[in-house]
Amino acid sequence: MKPYLIIFFISIICYCFGCKKEHSCQDLKMKRNHSGICTNDCPGICGCDGKTYCNECDANKNGITIVSDSPCQ
């Protein structure tokens, strides 16, 4: 039973202290410097976070760069 407890506690410690790898493509500087004003055209583009945004401006105001000029799959 002790090996299970050790694994359990190691898992809890890793979760609490960020052993998980989370890749974020969000650019906080881009988000901070964006005016927040975008046009209403919405052809759909794919952001680096795997989410579909209306347009590049909409993605950029969230600090997200685009990876495709079409909606995410």
KAUR-V711692 format. One record per backbone hydrogen bond with DSSP energy under -1.0 kcal/mol. CO is the residue of the C=O (numbers start at 0). NH is the residue of the N-H. Records with the same first field share a line. If there is no record, write none. Layout:
CO: NH  NH
//
This chain:
0: 4
1: 5
2: 6
3: 7
4: 8
5: 9
6: 10
7: 11
8: 12
9: 13
10: 14
11: 15
12: 16
13: 18
26: 30
27: 31
28: 32
44: 52
45: 66  67
46: 49
50: 46
52: 44
53: 43
54: 58
55: 59
56: 60
58: 61  63
59: 62
62: 26
64: 47
67: 45
//
